[in-house]
Amino acid sequence: MRTSKNIFNEKEMELVQLLMADCESTGDIQCKLETAFRRNNRANA
């Protein structure tokens, strides 16, 4: 089995867990990210 080179620290793992909550597919995750970035861009405008 291949080992991952990506090792997350505690804060990164917490973010991943929050991001994956209630997601059933990678499309769900992508939608969450797009929505978050859209909100962030509006707040910074």
CHARMM internal coordinates of N, CA and C (Angstrom, degrees):
IC EDIT
DIST 1 N 1 CA 1.4515
DIST 1 CA 1 C 1.5204
ANGL 1 N 1 CA 1 C 109.68
DIST 1 C 2 N 1.3251
ANGL 1 CA 1 C 2 N 115.57
DIHE 1 N 1 CA 1 C 2 N 142.15
DIST 2 N 2 CA 1.4518
ANGL 1 C 2 N 2 CA 122.11
DIHE 1 CA 1 C 2 N 2 CA -179.49
DIST 2 CA 2 C 1.5286
ANGL 2 N 2 CA 2 C 110.74
DIHE 1 C 2 N 2 CA 2 C -80.06
DIST 2 C 3 N 1.3088
ANGL 2 CA 2 C 3 N 117.46
DIHE 2 N 2 CA 2 C 3 N 138.88
DIST 3 N 3 CA 1.4610
ANGL 2 C 3 N 3 CA 120.41
DIHE 2 CA 2 C 3 N 3 CA 177.27
DIST 3 CA 3 C 1.5231
ANGL 3 N 3 CA 3 C 108.75
DIHE 2 C 3 N 3 CA 3 C -97.15
DIST 3 C 4 N 1.3016
ANGL 3 CA 3 C 4 N 115.54
DIHE 3 N 3 CA 3 C 4 N 145.57
DIST 4 N 4 CA 1.4565
ANGL 3 C 4 N 4 CA 121.76
DIHE 3 CA 3 C 4 N 4 CA -178.45
DIST 4 CA 4 C 1.5181
ANGL 4 N 4 CA 4 C 110.58
DIHE 3 C 4 N 4 CA 4 C -78.82
DIST 4 C 5 N 1.3152
ANGL 4 CA 4 C 5 N 115.67
DIHE 4 N 4 CA 4 C 5 N 140.82
DIST 5 N 5 CA 1.4627
ANGL 4 C 5 N 5 CA 120.59
DIHE 4 CA 4 C 5 N 5 CA 174.83
DIST 5 CA 5 C 1.5215
ANGL 5 N 5 CA 5 C 110.98
DIHE 4 C 5 N 5 CA 5 C -88.08
DIST 5 C 6 N 1.3349
ANGL 5 CA 5 C 6 N 115.92
DIHE 5 N 5 CA 5 C 6 N -12.43
DIST 6 N 6 CA 1.4600
ANGL 5 C 6 N 6 CA 120.64
DIHE 5 CA 5 C 6 N 6 CA -179.19
DIST 6 CA 6 C 1.5178
ANGL 6 N 6 CA 6 C 109.58
DIHE 5 C 6 N 6 CA 6 C -89.28
DIST 6 C 7 N 1.3013
ANGL 6 CA 6 C 7 N 115.99
DIHE 6 N 6 CA 6 C 7 N 109.70
DIST 7 N 7 CA 1.4552
ANGL 6 C 7 N 7 CA 120.80
DIHE 6 CA 6 C 7 N 7 CA 178.49
DIST 7 CA 7 C 1.5306
ANGL 7 N 7 CA 7 C 106.75
DIHE 6 C 7 N 7 CA 7 C -115.96
DIST 7 C 8 N 1.3297
ANGL 7 CA 7 C 8 N 115.59
DIHE 7 N 7 CA 7 C 8 N 119.21
DIST 8 N 8 CA 1.4538
ANGL 7 C 8 N 8 CA 121.13
DIHE 7 CA 7 C 8 N 8 CA -176.67
DIST 8 CA 8 C 1.5166
ANGL 8 N 8 CA 8 C 110.84
DIHE 7 C 8 N 8 CA 8 C -90.37
DIST 8 C 9 N 1.3329
ANGL 8 CA 8 C 9 N 115.29
DIHE 8 N 8 CA 8 C 9 N 145.75
DIST 9 N 9 CA 1.4531
ANGL 8 C 9 N 9 CA 118.58
DIHE 8 CA 8 C 9 N 9 CA 172.40
DIST 9 CA 9 C 1.5342
ANGL 9 N 9 CA 9 C 108.38
DIHE 8 C 9 N 9 CA 9 C -82.36
DIST 9 C 10 N 1.2979
ANGL 9 CA 9 C 10 N 117.09
DIHE 9 N 9 CA 9 C 10 N 178.49
DIST 10 N 10 CA 1.4656
ANGL 9 C 10 N 10 CA 121.82
DIHE 9 CA 9 C 10 N 10 CA -174.39
DIST 10 CA 10 C 1.5277
ANGL 10 N 10 CA 10 C 112.49
DIHE 9 C 10 N 10 CA 10 C -60.38
DIST 10 C 11 N 1.3203
ANGL 10 CA 10 C 11 N 117.41
DIHE 10 N 10 CA 10 C 11 N -43.20
DIST 11 N 11 CA 1.4676
ANGL 10 C 11 N 11 CA 121.38
DIHE 10 CA 10 C 11 N 11 CA -179.23
DIST 11 CA 11 C 1.5267
ANGL 11 N 11 CA 11 C 111.07
DIHE 10 C 11 N 11 CA 11 C -66.71
DIST 11 C 12 N 1.3213
ANGL 11 CA 11 C 12 N 116.97
DIHE 11 N 11 CA 11 C 12 N -39.21
DIST 12 N 12 CA 1.4666
ANGL 11 C 12 N 12 CA 120.81
DIHE 11 CA 11 C 12 N 12 CA 178.47
DIST 12 CA 12 C 1.5221
ANGL 12 N 12 CA 12 C 110.96
DIHE 11 C 12 N 12 CA 12 C -65.72
DIST 12 C 13 N 1.3185
ANGL 12 CA 12 C 13 N 116.63
DIHE 12 N 12 CA 12 C 13 N -40.02
DIST 13 N 13 CA 1.4688
ANGL 12 C 13 N 13 CA 120.51
DIHE 12 CA 12 C 13 N 13 CA 178.37
DIST 13 CA 13 C 1.5267
ANGL 13 N 13 CA 13 C 110.77
DIHE 12 C 13 N 13 CA 13 C -65.24
DIST 13 C 14 N 1.3171
ANGL 13 CA 13 C 14 N 117.09
DIHE 13 N 13 CA 13 C 14 N -38.02
DIST 14 N 14 CA 1.4574
ANGL 13 C 14 N 14 CA 121.26
DIHE 13 CA 13 C 14 N 14 CA 177.52
DIST 14 CA 14 C 1.5293
ANGL 14 N 14 CA 14 C 109.70
DIHE 13 C 14 N 14 CA 14 C -62.54
DIST 14 C 15 N 1.3241
ANGL 14 CA 14 C 15 N 116.75
DIHE 14 N 14 CA 14 C 15 N -42.99
DIST 15 N 15 CA 1.4585
ANGL 14 C 15 N 15 CA 121.32
DIHE 14 CA 14 C 15 N 15 CA 178.28
DIST 15 CA 15 C 1.5280
ANGL 15 N 15 CA 15 C 111.02
DIHE 14 C 15 N 15 CA 15 C -62.87
DIST 15 C 16 N 1.3146
ANGL 15 CA 15 C 16 N 117.18
DIHE 15 N 15 CA 15 C 16 N -43.39
DIST 16 N 16 CA 1.4708
ANGL 15 C 16 N 16 CA 121.82
DIHE 15 CA 15 C 16 N 16 CA 178.85
DIST 16 CA 16 C 1.5232
ANGL 16 N 16 CA 16 C 110.23
DIHE 15 C 16 N 16 CA 16 C -61.23
DIST 16 C 17 N 1.3173
ANGL 16 CA 16 C 17 N 117.44
DIHE 16 N 16 CA 16 C 17 N -43.81
DIST 17 N 17 CA 1.4631
ANGL 16 C 17 N 17 CA 120.93
DIHE 16 CA 16 C 17 N 17 CA -179.77
DIST 17 CA 17 C 1.5218
ANGL 17 N 17 CA 17 C 110.98
DIHE 16 C 17 N 17 CA 17 C -63.62
DIST 17 C 18 N 1.3275
ANGL 17 CA 17 C 18 N 117.42
DIHE 17 N 17 CA 17 C 18 N -41.66
DIST 18 N 18 CA 1.4633
ANGL 17 C 18 N 18 CA 120.63
DIHE 17 CA 17 C 18 N 18 CA 177.86
DIST 18 CA 18 C 1.5258
ANGL 18 N 18 CA 18 C 111.15
DIHE 17 C 18 N 18 CA 18 C -65.31
DIST 18 C 19 N 1.3025
ANGL 18 CA 18 C 19 N 115.68
DIHE 18 N 18 CA 18 C 19 N -40.86
DIST 19 N 19 CA 1.4526
ANGL 18 C 19 N 19 CA 120.98
DIHE 18 CA 18 C 19 N 19 CA -179.89
DIST 19 CA 19 C 1.5254
ANGL 19 N 19 CA 19 C 111.68
DIHE 18 C 19 N 19 CA 19 C -64.59
DIST 19 C 20 N 1.3243
ANGL 19 CA 19 C 20 N 116.83
DIHE 19 N 19 CA 19 C 20 N -38.85
DIST 20 N 20 CA 1.4595
ANGL 19 C 20 N 20 CA 121.46
DIHE 19 CA 19 C 20 N 20 CA -176.47
DIST 20 CA 20 C 1.5256
ANGL 20 N 20 CA 20 C 113.22
DIHE 19 C 20 N 20 CA 20 C -81.59
DIST 20 C 21 N 1.3247
ANGL 20 CA 20 C 21 N 118.15
DIHE 20 N 20 CA 20 C 21 N -12.87
DIST 21 N 21 CA 1.4570
ANGL 20 C 21 N 21 CA 121.11
DIHE 20 CA 20 C 21 N 21 CA -179.02
DIST 21 CA 21 C 1.5278
ANGL 21 N 21 CA 21 C 109.65
DIHE 20 C 21 N 21 CA 21 C -58.68
DIST 21 C 22 N 1.3166
ANGL 21 CA 21 C 22 N 116.38
DIHE 21 N 21 CA 21 C 22 N 132.25
DIST 22 N 22 CA 1.4682
ANGL 21 C 22 N 22 CA 124.04
DIHE 21 CA 21 C 22 N 22 CA 178.17
DIST 22 CA 22 C 1.5236
ANGL 22 N 22 CA 22 C 113.87
DIHE 21 C 22 N 22 CA 22 C 65.82
DIST 22 C 23 N 1.3139
ANGL 22 CA 22 C 23 N 118.56
DIHE 22 N 22 CA 22 C 23 N 15.87
DIST 23 N 23 CA 1.4607
ANGL 22 C 23 N 23 CA 121.51
DIHE 22 CA 22 C 23 N 23 CA 178.15
DIST 23 CA 23 C 1.5274
ANGL 23 N 23 CA 23 C 109.62
DIHE 22 C 23 N 23 CA 23 C -101.90
DIST 23 C 24 N 1.3258
ANGL 23 CA 23 C 24 N 114.91
DIHE 23 N 23 CA 23 C 24 N 138.82
DIST 24 N 24 CA 1.4594
ANGL 23 C 24 N 24 CA 120.11
DIHE 23 CA 23 C 24 N 24 CA 178.48
DIST 24 CA 24 C 1.5200
ANGL 24 N 24 CA 24 C 111.80
DIHE 23 C 24 N 24 CA 24 C -110.43
DIST 24 C 25 N 1.3338
ANGL 24 CA 24 C 25 N 117.06
DIHE 24 N 24 CA 24 C 25 N -13.86
DIST 25 N 25 CA 1.4624
ANGL 24 C 25 N 25 CA 119.84
DIHE 24 CA 24 C 25 N 25 CA -177.94
DIST 25 CA 25 C 1.5247
ANGL 25 N 25 CA 25 C 109.71
DIHE 24 C 25 N 25 CA 25 C -148.98
DIST 25 C 26 N 1.3247
ANGL 25 CA 25 C 26 N 114.80
DIHE 25 N 25 CA 25 C 26 N 168.76
DIST 26 N 26 CA 1.4645
ANGL 25 C 26 N 26 CA 118.54
DIHE 25 CA 25 C 26 N 26 CA 176.65
DIST 26 CA 26 C 1.5272
ANGL 26 N 26 CA 26 C 110.42
DIHE 25 C 26 N 26 CA 26 C -66.44
DIST 26 C 27 N 1.3218
ANGL 26 CA 26 C 27 N 117.22
DIHE 26 N 26 CA 26 C 27 N -26.62
DIST 27 N 27 CA 1.4641
ANGL 26 C 27 N 27 CA 121.11
DIHE 26 CA 26 C 27 N 27 CA 176.00
DIST 27 CA 27 C 1.5164
ANGL 27 N 27 CA 27 C 111.41
DIHE 26 C 27 N 27 CA 27 C -63.39
DIST 27 C 28 N 1.3291
ANGL 27 CA 27 C 28 N 116.40
DIHE 27 N 27 CA 27 C 28 N -39.00
DIST 28 N 28 CA 1.4662
ANGL 27 C 28 N 28 CA 120.92
DIHE 27 CA 27 C 28 N 28 CA 177.07
DIST 28 CA 28 C 1.5275
ANGL 28 N 28 CA 28 C 110.69
DIHE 27 C 28 N 28 CA 28 C -62.46
DIST 28 C 29 N 1.3208
ANGL 28 CA 28 C 29 N 116.34
DIHE 28 N 28 CA 28 C 29 N -42.67
DIST 29 N 29 CA 1.4626
ANGL 28 C 29 N 29 CA 121.40
DIHE 28 CA 28 C 29 N 29 CA 179.56
DIST 29 CA 29 C 1.5256
ANGL 29 N 29 CA 29 C 109.52
DIHE 28 C 29 N 29 CA 29 C -64.43
DIST 29 C 30 N 1.3284
ANGL 29 CA 29 C 30 N 116.57
DIHE 29 N 29 CA 29 C 30 N -44.14
DIST 30 N 30 CA 1.4639
ANGL 29 C 30 N 30 CA 120.64
DIHE 29 CA 29 C 30 N 30 CA 179.71
DIST 30 CA 30 C 1.5259
ANGL 30 N 30 CA 30 C 110.62
DIHE 29 C 30 N 30 CA 30 C -61.26
DIST 30 C 31 N 1.3135
ANGL 30 CA 30 C 31 N 117.25
DIHE 30 N 30 CA 30 C 31 N -41.49
DIST 31 N 31 CA 1.4634
ANGL 30 C 31 N 31 CA 121.71
DIHE 30 CA 30 C 31 N 31 CA 178.65
DIST 31 CA 31 C 1.5257
ANGL 31 N 31 CA 31 C 110.88
DIHE 30 C 31 N 31 CA 31 C -62.07
DIST 31 C 32 N 1.3395
ANGL 31 CA 31 C 32 N 116.97
DIHE 31 N 31 CA 31 C 32 N -42.99
DIST 32 N 32 CA 1.4699
ANGL 31 C 32 N 32 CA 121.25
DIHE 31 CA 31 C 32 N 32 CA 177.79
DIST 32 CA 32 C 1.5232
ANGL 32 N 32 CA 32 C 110.75
DIHE 31 C 32 N 32 CA 32 C -60.39
DIST 32 C 33 N 1.3348
ANGL 32 CA 32 C 33 N 116.63
DIHE 32 N 32 CA 32 C 33 N -44.09
DIST 33 N 33 CA 1.4590
ANGL 32 C 33 N 33 CA 120.61
DIHE 32 CA 32 C 33 N 33 CA -179.77
DIST 33 CA 33 C 1.5238
ANGL 33 N 33 CA 33 C 111.53
DIHE 32 C 33 N 33 CA 33 C -64.76
DIST 33 C 34 N 1.3281
ANGL 33 CA 33 C 34 N 116.69
DIHE 33 N 33 CA 33 C 34 N -43.97
DIST 34 N 34 CA 1.4639
ANGL 33 C 34 N 34 CA 120.44
DIHE 33 CA 33 C 34 N 34 CA 179.77
DIST 34 CA 34 C 1.5234
ANGL 34 N 34 CA 34 C 110.65
DIHE 33 C 34 N 34 CA 34 C -61.35
DIST 34 C 35 N 1.3315
ANGL 34 CA 34 C 35 N 116.20
DIHE 34 N 34 CA 34 C 35 N -42.84
DIST 35 N 35 CA 1.4608
ANGL 34 C 35 N 35 CA 120.48
DIHE 34 CA 34 C 35 N 35 CA 179.09
DIST 35 CA 35 C 1.5273
ANGL 35 N 35 CA 35 C 110.77
DIHE 34 C 35 N 35 CA 35 C -63.60
DIST 35 C 36 N 1.3168
ANGL 35 CA 35 C 36 N 116.99
DIHE 35 N 35 CA 35 C 36 N -43.07
DIST 36 N 36 CA 1.4676
ANGL 35 C 36 N 36 CA 120.78
DIHE 35 CA 35 C 36 N 36 CA -179.65
DIST 36 CA 36 C 1.5308
ANGL 36 N 36 CA 36 C 110.89
DIHE 35 C 36 N 36 CA 36 C -63.54
DIST 36 C 37 N 1.3236
ANGL 36 CA 36 C 37 N 117.25
DIHE 36 N 36 CA 36 C 37 N -43.34
DIST 37 N 37 CA 1.4557
ANGL 36 C 37 N 37 CA 120.11
DIHE 36 CA 36 C 37 N 37 CA 179.98
DIST 37 CA 37 C 1.5261
ANGL 37 N 37 CA 37 C 111.34
DIHE 36 C 37 N 37 CA 37 C -68.50
DIST 37 C 38 N 1.3202
ANGL 37 CA 37 C 38 N 116.84
DIHE 37 N 37 CA 37 C 38 N -37.08
DIST 38 N 38 CA 1.4613
ANGL 37 C 38 N 38 CA 120.67
DIHE 37 CA 37 C 38 N 38 CA 177.46
DIST 38 CA 38 C 1.5313
ANGL 38 N 38 CA 38 C 110.25
DIHE 37 C 38 N 38 CA 38 C -61.96
DIST 38 C 39 N 1.3284
ANGL 38 CA 38 C 39 N 116.50
DIHE 38 N 38 CA 38 C 39 N -45.14
DIST 39 N 39 CA 1.4697
ANGL 38 C 39 N 39 CA 120.94
DIHE 38 CA 38 C 39 N 39 CA 178.84
DIST 39 CA 39 C 1.5154
ANGL 39 N 39 CA 39 C 110.78
DIHE 38 C 39 N 39 CA 39 C -63.42
DIST 39 C 40 N 1.3305
ANGL 39 CA 39 C 40 N 116.23
DIHE 39 N 39 CA 39 C 40 N -42.05
DIST 40 N 40 CA 1.4593
ANGL 39 C 40 N 40 CA 121.01
DIHE 39 CA 39 C 40 N 40 CA -179.35
DIST 40 CA 40 C 1.5200
ANGL 40 N 40 CA 40 C 110.47
DIHE 39 C 40 N 40 CA 40 C -63.52
DIST 40 C 41 N 1.3218
ANGL 40 CA 40 C 41 N 117.50
DIHE 40 N 40 CA 40 C 41 N -42.59
DIST 41 N 41 CA 1.4621
ANGL 40 C 41 N 41 CA 121.24
DIHE 40 CA 40 C 41 N 41 CA -179.81
DIST 41 CA 41 C 1.5142
ANGL 41 N 41 CA 41 C 111.36
DIHE 40 C 41 N 41 CA 41 C -64.50
DIST 41 C 42 N 1.3416
ANGL 41 CA 41 C 42 N 117.50
DIHE 41 N 41 CA 41 C 42 N -39.11
DIST 42 N 42 CA 1.4685
ANGL 41 C 42 N 42 CA 120.78
DIHE 41 CA 41 C 42 N 42 CA 177.74
DIST 42 CA 42 C 1.5283
ANGL 42 N 42 CA 42 C 110.90
DIHE 41 C 42 N 42 CA 42 C -66.00
DIST 42 C 43 N 1.3111
ANGL 42 CA 42 C 43 N 116.61
DIHE 42 N 42 CA 42 C 43 N -39.00
DIST 43 N 43 CA 1.4630
ANGL 42 C 43 N 43 CA 120.73
DIHE 42 CA 42 C 43 N 43 CA -179.16
DIST 43 CA 43 C 1.5212
ANGL 43 N 43 CA 43 C 111.36
DIHE 42 C 43 N 43 CA 43 C -67.55
DIST 43 C 44 N 1.3235
ANGL 43 CA 43 C 44 N 116.82
DIHE 43 N 43 CA 43 C 44 N -32.31
DIST 44 N 44 CA 1.4640
ANGL 43 C 44 N 44 CA 120.99
DIHE 43 CA 43 C 44 N 44 CA -178.62
DIST 44 CA 44 C 1.5231
ANGL 44 N 44 CA 44 C 113.10
DIHE 43 C 44 N 44 CA 44 C -88.05
DIST 44 C 45 N 1.3390
ANGL 44 CA 44 C 45 N 117.45
DIHE 44 N 44 CA 44 C 45 N -6.41
DIST 45 N 45 CA 1.4692
ANGL 44 C 45 N 45 CA 120.30
DIHE 44 CA 44 C 45 N 45 CA -177.30
DIST 45 CA 45 C 1.5097
ANGL 45 N 45 CA 45 C 111.65
DIHE 44 C 45 N 45 CA 45 C -77.65
END
COOR INIT
IC SEED 1 N 1 CA 1 C
IC BUILD
